[in-house]
């Protein structure tokens, strides 16, 4: 029996140490960062429990006088606690952005529905809220394809705050769909009295940036037109996005009336109350260079495009059919997804050297001014897709222009740290911390 205990404690001790060590591994940009991404994402989520497992194994090792097991378990405890502390400490500038009394500015009844603590070992499951699936907002920019969304609202016993959040998913402008790992956040926000619209906007390569912006603006106009139906104040509409979706949200919020983006009627009101960006691209000129360093086949000129670089729809195997039919990747290249050398070329209509003015125009940072709505940016420190310098530069520009800006960068985290399957989101320290700040920022917009 003692032998079994010793063996078990040794296995759990060294396994917990092995996994928690991934929280210390630096995730570089590019392909190597993509390899590190998943184990680091998982280790970051479960670091507190790896610490608990390591502590129990260390105790059993001490009883059995197996000191190597004890040492490994204690080290797992230290590293797990370390990650939990730095991932959940307050690092935003809410006071600088909103003043010393910012917490008192949140309505008392709404404040009572917010999370009371930034971190718990396991957050309670969010309540079930009513929702409408596949609401048709009209056609994609006068095409035959309907623009669909899901709408989530408060339960009957929760008063509406009047705030609507229009959400745009991530996926590098070319992948994924609405309702992708977002229900826990949506249910929590809806239970606080907000309305959430989750939009399935057009994807590349079938759609370019103008078409995507048309979808964004169509969603804004639709929500303002139907505001009374959903208990929404049309002056309280916030945009929120992740990665590529965050870029669209920022651009639509900062340049609502720019002539180049007047896809709908010039008379339509595109103004919004606020914008929330999760690791969003803010400078497409810089991103073209960054993307090229990790995808060396990206051309400098369109004349360099060869047939092998062009997106292709594979429809031979069951996996091909699943990927192309579920919006996972509407058109993908074998062994080259996500992305592809021509992602930005198709998105904007050319390369940076060919159309630099278009790249600047499509960059949210180029439209910064005092007119910009309050902005919350949340970045991971070690993003292999969108470097956190995008967020820092935008925050500095907004602050200099006199616009309200909150910038949060969570240490030891990677791209997508807020989106997990199952219970992982309820235990992940960084995801809990981000949700805590998002709740309070949105509450200040009421």
C-alpha positions as CSV (number, residue, x, y, z in Angstrom):
1,X,0.0,0.0,0.0
2,X,2.8,2.4,0.9
3,X,4.5,1.6,-2.4
4,X,1.4,2.6,-4.3
5,X,1.1,5.9,-2.3
6,X,4.7,6.7,-3.0
7,X,4.4,6.0,-6.7
8,X,1.2,7.9,-7.0
9,X,2.6,10.9,-5.2
10,X,5.7,10.9,-7.3
11,X,3.7,10.8,-10.6
12,X,1.4,13.6,-9.5
13,X,4.2,15.7,-8.1
14,X,6.3,15.6,-11.3
15,X,3.3,15.8,-13.6
16,X,2.0,18.9,-11.9
17,X,5.4,20.5,-12.0
18,X,5.9,19.6,-15.7
19,X,2.6,21.2,-16.6
20,X,2.9,24.3,-14.4
21,X,6.3,25.0,-15.8
22,X,4.6,25.9,-19.1
23,X,3.4,29.1,-17.4
24,X,7.0,30.2,-17.4
25,X,7.7,29.4,-21.0
26,X,7.9,32.6,-23.1
27,X,5.7,32.4,-26.2
28,X,7.5,34.1,-29.1
29,X,5.6,35.5,-32.1
30,X,5.1,33.3,-35.1
31,X,5.1,29.5,-35.7
32,X,7.1,28.7,-32.5
33,X,4.6,30.7,-30.5
34,X,1.8,28.6,-32.1
35,X,3.5,25.4,-30.9
36,X,3.8,26.8,-27.3
37,X,0.3,28.3,-27.4
38,X,-2.0,25.3,-26.5
39,X,0.0,23.8,-23.6
40,X,0.6,27.3,-22.1
41,X,-3.0,28.2,-22.5
42,X,-4.1,25.0,-20.7
43,X,-1.4,25.3,-17.9
44,X,-2.5,29.0,-17.3
45,X,-6.1,27.9,-16.9
46,X,-5.4,25.1,-14.5
47,X,-2.4,26.6,-12.6
48,X,-4.3,26.9,-9.2
49,X,-5.3,23.2,-9.4
50,X,-1.8,22.1,-10.4
51,X,-0.6,23.9,-7.3
52,X,-3.2,22.0,-5.2
53,X,-2.2,18.6,-6.8
54,X,1.5,19.5,-6.3
55,X,0.8,20.4,-2.6
56,X,-1.0,17.1,-1.9
57,X,1.8,15.1,-3.6
58,X,4.5,17.0,-1.7
59,X,2.7,16.1,1.6
60,X,2.5,12.4,0.7
61,X,6.1,12.5,-0.4
62,X,7.2,14.1,3.0
63,X,5.3,11.4,4.9
64,X,7.0,8.7,2.8
65,X,10.4,10.5,3.1
66,X,10.6,10.8,-0.6
67,X,12.2,14.2,-0.7
68,X,12.6,14.6,-4.4
69,X,8.8,14.2,-4.7
70,X,8.3,16.7,-1.9
71,X,10.6,19.2,-3.6
72,X,8.9,18.8,-7.0
73,X,5.5,19.2,-5.5
74,X,6.4,22.3,-3.5
75,X,7.9,23.9,-6.6
76,X,4.6,23.2,-8.4
77,X,2.8,24.9,-5.5
78,X,5.0,28.0,-5.8
79,X,4.7,28.3,-9.5
80,X,1.0,27.7,-9.6
81,X,0.4,30.3,-6.9
82,X,2.8,32.7,-8.6
83,X,0.9,32.5,-11.9
84,X,-2.5,32.9,-10.2
85,X,-1.3,36.0,-8.3
86,X,0.2,37.8,-11.3
87,X,-2.7,36.9,-13.6
88,X,-5.3,38.3,-11.2
89,X,-3.7,41.4,-9.8
90,X,-5.3,44.7,-10.7
91,X,-3.4,46.2,-13.6
92,X,-5.9,48.5,-15.3
93,X,-5.9,52.3,-15.1
94,X,-9.6,52.8,-14.2
95,X,-8.8,55.6,-11.8
96,X,-6.8,57.5,-14.3
97,X,-9.5,57.1,-16.9
98,X,-12.6,57.7,-14.8
99,X,-11.5,59.4,-11.7
100,X,-11.1,58.3,-8.1
101,X,-14.8,57.9,-7.6
102,X,-15.3,55.6,-10.6
103,X,-16.7,52.7,-8.5
104,X,-19.3,55.0,-6.9
105,X,-20.4,56.0,-10.4
106,X,-21.8,52.4,-11.1
107,X,-25.5,52.3,-10.3
108,X,-26.0,50.6,-6.9
109,X,-28.4,47.9,-8.2
110,X,-26.1,47.0,-11.1
111,X,-23.1,46.9,-8.8
112,X,-24.8,44.3,-6.7
113,X,-25.0,42.0,-9.7
114,X,-21.3,42.3,-10.6
115,X,-18.8,39.8,-9.4
116,X,-17.7,40.7,-5.9
117,X,-14.2,39.2,-6.3
118,X,-11.7,39.3,-9.1
119,X,-10.8,35.7,-8.5
120,X,-12.2,32.6,-7.0
121,X,-10.9,29.0,-7.2
122,X,-14.1,28.1,-9.2
123,X,-16.5,30.8,-10.3
124,X,-20.2,29.8,-10.1
125,X,-21.8,28.9,-13.4
126,X,-23.5,31.8,-15.0
127,X,-27.3,31.7,-15.0
128,X,-29.4,30.7,-17.9
129,X,-30.7,33.7,-19.9
130,X,-33.3,33.9,-22.7
131,X,-31.9,34.1,-26.2
132,X,-32.9,34.2,-29.9
133,X,-30.9,32.2,-32.4
134,X,-30.2,33.2,-36.0
135,X,-32.0,36.5,-36.1
136,X,-31.9,37.9,-39.6
137,X,-30.5,41.4,-39.8
138,X,-31.0,41.7,-43.5
139,X,-28.8,40.7,-46.4
140,X,-25.0,40.9,-46.7
141,X,-24.6,44.3,-48.4
142,X,-27.3,43.6,-50.9
143,X,-26.2,40.0,-51.6
144,X,-28.4,36.9,-51.2
145,X,-26.7,35.8,-47.9
146,X,-28.5,36.8,-44.7
147,X,-26.6,38.5,-42.0
148,X,-27.4,36.4,-38.9
149,X,-26.9,37.0,-35.2
150,X,-27.9,35.6,-31.8
151,X,-29.4,38.0,-29.3
152,X,-29.2,37.3,-25.5
153,X,-31.2,39.4,-23.0
154,X,-31.8,39.6,-19.3
155,X,-34.0,37.2,-17.4
156,X,-37.5,38.5,-16.6
157,X,-36.6,39.3,-13.0
158,X,-33.6,41.4,-14.0
159,X,-34.2,45.1,-15.0
160,X,-32.6,46.2,-18.3
161,X,-29.7,48.6,-18.1
162,X,-30.4,49.9,-21.5
163,X,-26.9,48.9,-22.7
164,X,-26.5,46.7,-25.8
165,X,-23.2,45.0,-26.6
166,X,-22.6,44.1,-30.3
167,X,-20.0,41.3,-30.4
168,X,-17.7,40.3,-33.2
169,X,-15.8,37.0,-32.8
170,X,-12.1,36.4,-33.5
171,X,-10.5,34.2,-36.2
172,X,-8.2,36.5,-38.1
173,X,-11.1,37.9,-40.2
174,X,-11.5,34.5,-41.9
175,X,-12.6,31.8,-39.5
176,X,-15.0,30.7,-36.7
177,X,-18.5,31.8,-36.1
178,X,-20.9,33.4,-33.6
179,X,-21.5,31.4,-30.4
180,X,-17.9,30.2,-30.3
181,X,-17.0,29.7,-26.6
182,X,-18.7,32.9,-25.7
183,X,-21.9,31.8,-23.9
184,X,-20.4,32.0,-20.3
185,X,-19.5,35.6,-20.8
186,X,-22.7,36.5,-22.6
187,X,-24.9,34.8,-19.9
188,X,-23.1,36.7,-17.2
189,X,-23.4,40.1,-18.9
190,X,-27.1,39.4,-19.8
191,X,-27.8,38.5,-16.1
192,X,-26.6,41.9,-15.2
193,X,-29.2,43.6,-17.4
194,X,-27.4,44.0,-20.7
195,X,-28.5,42.9,-24.2
196,X,-25.9,41.1,-26.3
197,X,-25.9,40.7,-30.1
198,X,-23.5,38.1,-31.4
199,X,-22.9,38.7,-35.1
200,X,-21.8,36.2,-37.8
201,X,-20.2,38.8,-40.0
202,X,-18.8,38.0,-43.5
203,X,-15.4,36.2,-43.7
204,X,-12.3,36.3,-45.9
205,X,-11.4,35.5,-48.6
206,X,-15.0,35.7,-49.8
207,X,-15.4,39.1,-48.2
208,X,-13.0,42.1,-48.0
209,X,-12.7,44.7,-45.2
210,X,-15.4,47.0,-46.7
211,X,-17.9,44.2,-46.7
212,X,-17.1,43.3,-43.1
213,X,-17.4,46.9,-42.0
214,X,-20.8,47.0,-43.9
215,X,-21.9,44.1,-41.7
216,X,-20.7,45.8,-38.5
217,X,-22.6,49.0,-39.4
218,X,-25.7,47.1,-40.5
219,X,-25.7,45.5,-37.1
220,X,-25.4,48.9,-35.3
221,X,-28.2,50.4,-37.4
222,X,-30.5,47.3,-36.8
223,X,-30.0,47.4,-33.1
224,X,-30.7,51.2,-32.9
225,X,-33.8,50.7,-35.1
226,X,-35.1,47.8,-32.8
227,X,-33.8,49.3,-29.5
228,X,-37.3,49.7,-28.0
229,X,-38.1,46.1,-28.7
230,X,-35.2,44.9,-26.7
231,X,-35.2,47.5,-23.9
232,X,-32.1,49.2,-25.2
233,X,-31.3,52.9,-25.2
234,X,-30.0,53.6,-28.7
235,X,-27.4,56.0,-27.1
236,X,-26.0,53.1,-25.1
237,X,-24.6,50.7,-27.7
238,X,-21.1,49.3,-27.1
239,X,-19.0,47.3,-29.6
240,X,-16.9,44.4,-28.5
241,X,-14.6,42.1,-30.4
242,X,-11.8,39.6,-30.2
243,X,-8.7,39.6,-32.4
244,X,-9.9,40.3,-36.0
245,X,-13.3,41.1,-34.7
246,X,-11.8,43.6,-32.2
247,X,-10.1,45.4,-35.2
248,X,-13.5,45.8,-36.9
249,X,-15.1,47.0,-33.6
250,X,-12.4,49.6,-33.1
251,X,-12.4,50.9,-36.7
252,X,-16.2,51.2,-36.7
253,X,-16.2,53.0,-33.4
254,X,-13.4,55.5,-34.3
255,X,-14.4,56.2,-37.9
256,X,-18.2,56.0,-37.9
257,X,-18.7,58.7,-40.5
258,X,-15.5,58.5,-42.6
259,X,-16.4,58.9,-46.3
260,X,-14.4,55.8,-47.3
261,X,-16.6,53.6,-45.0
262,X,-20.0,55.0,-46.0
263,X,-21.4,51.7,-47.1
264,X,-24.8,52.4,-45.8
265,X,-26.8,55.6,-46.0
266,X,-24.8,58.6,-44.9
267,X,-27.7,59.6,-42.8
268,X,-27.4,56.4,-40.6
269,X,-26.2,57.0,-37.1
270,X,-23.1,54.9,-36.5
271,X,-22.0,56.4,-33.2
272,X,-21.5,54.1,-30.2
273,X,-21.2,54.5,-26.5
274,X,-18.0,52.5,-26.0
275,X,-15.7,49.8,-27.5
276,X,-14.0,46.8,-25.9
277,X,-11.1,45.1,-27.7
278,X,-9.5,41.8,-26.8
279,X,-6.1,41.7,-28.3
280,X,-7.2,43.5,-31.5
281,X,-5.0,44.7,-34.4
282,X,-4.7,48.5,-34.2
283,X,-2.1,49.2,-36.9
284,X,-2.4,47.2,-40.2
285,X,0.8,48.7,-41.6
286,X,2.7,47.2,-38.7
287,X,0.7,44.0,-38.8
288,X,1.5,43.5,-42.5
289,X,5.2,43.5,-41.5
290,X,4.7,41.2,-38.5
291,X,2.5,38.8,-40.5
292,X,5.2,38.6,-43.2
293,X,7.9,37.7,-40.7
294,X,5.9,34.6,-39.7
295,X,4.6,33.9,-43.1
296,X,7.5,34.5,-45.5
297,X,5.5,33.7,-48.6
298,X,3.5,36.9,-48.2
299,X,4.2,38.9,-51.4
300,X,5.4,42.4,-51.5
301,X,3.6,42.9,-54.8
302,X,0.5,41.3,-56.3
303,X,2.5,40.3,-59.4
304,X,4.3,37.8,-57.1
305,X,1.1,35.8,-56.4
306,X,1.3,32.3,-57.7
307,X,-1.5,29.7,-57.9
308,X,-0.2,27.7,-55.0
309,X,-0.7,30.7,-52.7
310,X,-4.4,31.2,-53.6
311,X,-7.0,30.0,-51.1
312,X,-8.7,26.8,-52.2
313,X,-11.8,25.0,-51.0
314,X,-11.1,21.4,-50.3
315,X,-14.3,19.3,-50.4
316,X,-13.0,15.7,-50.6
317,X,-13.0,14.2,-47.1
318,X,-15.4,14.6,-44.2
319,X,-13.0,16.9,-42.5
320,X,-12.9,19.2,-45.6
321,X,-16.6,19.3,-45.7
322,X,-16.9,20.0,-42.0
323,X,-14.4,22.9,-42.2
324,X,-15.9,24.6,-45.2
325,X,-19.5,24.1,-44.2
326,X,-19.3,25.3,-40.5
327,X,-17.5,28.6,-41.1
328,X,-14.4,27.2,-39.4
329,X,-12.5,28.2,-42.6
330,X,-14.7,29.1,-45.6
331,X,-11.7,28.6,-47.9
332,X,-8.5,27.1,-46.7
333,X,-5.2,25.8,-48.0
334,X,-4.0,22.4,-47.0
335,X,-1.5,22.5,-44.2
336,X,-1.6,26.3,-44.2
337,X,-4.3,27.3,-41.8
338,X,-5.2,29.6,-40.3
339,X,-3.9,32.4,-42.4
340,X,-2.2,32.0,-45.6
341,X,0.2,34.3,-47.4
342,X,-2.6,36.3,-49.0
343,X,-4.8,37.0,-46.0
344,X,-4.1,40.7,-45.8
345,X,-3.8,41.1,-49.6
346,X,-7.3,39.8,-50.1
347,X,-8.6,41.7,-47.0
348,X,-7.4,45.1,-48.2
349,X,-7.1,44.6,-52.0
350,X,-3.3,44.7,-52.3
351,X,0.0,44.7,-50.5
352,X,1.4,47.4,-48.2
353,X,3.8,48.7,-50.8
354,X,1.0,48.9,-53.4
355,X,-1.7,50.6,-51.3
356,X,-0.1,52.1,-48.1
357,X,-2.8,54.7,-47.8
358,X,-5.5,52.0,-47.6
359,X,-3.5,50.1,-44.9
360,X,-3.3,53.4,-42.9
361,X,-7.0,54.2,-43.4
362,X,-7.9,50.7,-42.2
363,X,-5.9,51.1,-39.0
364,X,-7.9,52.2,-35.9
365,X,-4.9,54.1,-34.6
366,X,-5.0,56.4,-37.6
367,X,-8.5,57.7,-36.6
368,X,-7.7,58.5,-32.9
369,X,-9.1,61.7,-31.7
370,X,-11.0,63.3,-28.8
371,X,-14.2,62.0,-30.5
372,X,-13.3,58.3,-29.8
373,X,-15.7,56.6,-27.4
374,X,-14.3,55.2,-24.1
375,X,-12.1,52.2,-24.9
376,X,-11.1,49.2,-22.9
377,X,-8.3,47.1,-24.3
378,X,-7.2,43.8,-22.8
379,X,-4.1,42.1,-24.1
380,X,-2.0,39.1,-23.2
381,X,1.6,39.7,-22.6
382,X,2.9,37.0,-25.0
383,X,0.7,37.0,-28.0
384,X,2.1,35.1,-31.0
385,X,-0.6,36.5,-33.3
386,X,-1.1,40.2,-32.4
387,X,1.8,41.8,-30.5
388,X,0.8,43.6,-27.4
389,X,2.5,46.7,-28.7
390,X,-0.6,47.3,-30.8
391,X,-2.6,47.9,-27.6
392,X,0.1,50.0,-26.0
393,X,0.4,52.3,-29.0
394,X,-3.3,52.8,-29.3
395,X,-3.6,53.5,-25.6
396,X,-0.9,56.1,-25.7
397,X,-2.5,57.8,-28.7
398,X,-5.9,57.9,-27.1
399,X,-4.6,59.3,-23.9
400,X,-2.6,61.9,-25.7
401,X,-5.8,62.9,-27.7
402,X,-7.8,63.3,-24.5
403,X,-10.0,60.2,-25.1
404,X,-11.0,57.9,-22.3
405,X,-8.8,54.7,-22.5
406,X,-8.2,51.8,-20.2
407,X,-5.4,49.4,-21.1
408,X,-4.8,46.1,-19.4
409,X,-2.0,43.7,-20.2
410,X,-2.1,40.4,-18.3
411,X,1.4,38.8,-17.6
412,X,2.2,35.2,-18.6
413,X,-0.8,34.8,-20.9
414,X,-1.3,34.0,-24.6
415,X,-3.7,34.7,-27.4
416,X,-7.3,33.6,-26.6
417,X,-6.7,33.3,-22.8
418,X,-10.4,34.2,-22.3
419,X,-11.9,31.4,-24.3
420,X,-12.0,27.9,-23.1
421,X,-14.2,24.8,-23.4
422,X,-16.3,23.7,-20.4
423,X,-15.4,24.6,-16.8
424,X,-11.9,25.9,-17.8
425,X,-13.1,29.5,-18.2
426,X,-14.6,29.4,-14.7
427,X,-11.2,28.4,-13.2
428,X,-8.8,30.2,-15.4
429,X,-7.3,33.1,-13.4
430,X,-6.6,35.4,-16.4
431,X,-10.1,34.8,-17.8
432,X,-11.7,35.6,-14.5
433,X,-9.7,38.8,-14.1
434,X,-10.6,40.0,-17.6
435,X,-14.3,39.3,-17.1
436,X,-14.1,41.3,-13.8
437,X,-12.7,44.3,-15.6
438,X,-15.1,44.0,-18.6
439,X,-18.1,43.9,-16.3
440,X,-17.0,47.1,-14.5
441,X,-16.1,49.0,-17.7
442,X,-19.5,48.2,-19.2
443,X,-21.3,49.1,-16.0
444,X,-19.7,52.6,-16.2
445,X,-21.3,53.0,-19.7
446,X,-24.8,52.7,-18.3
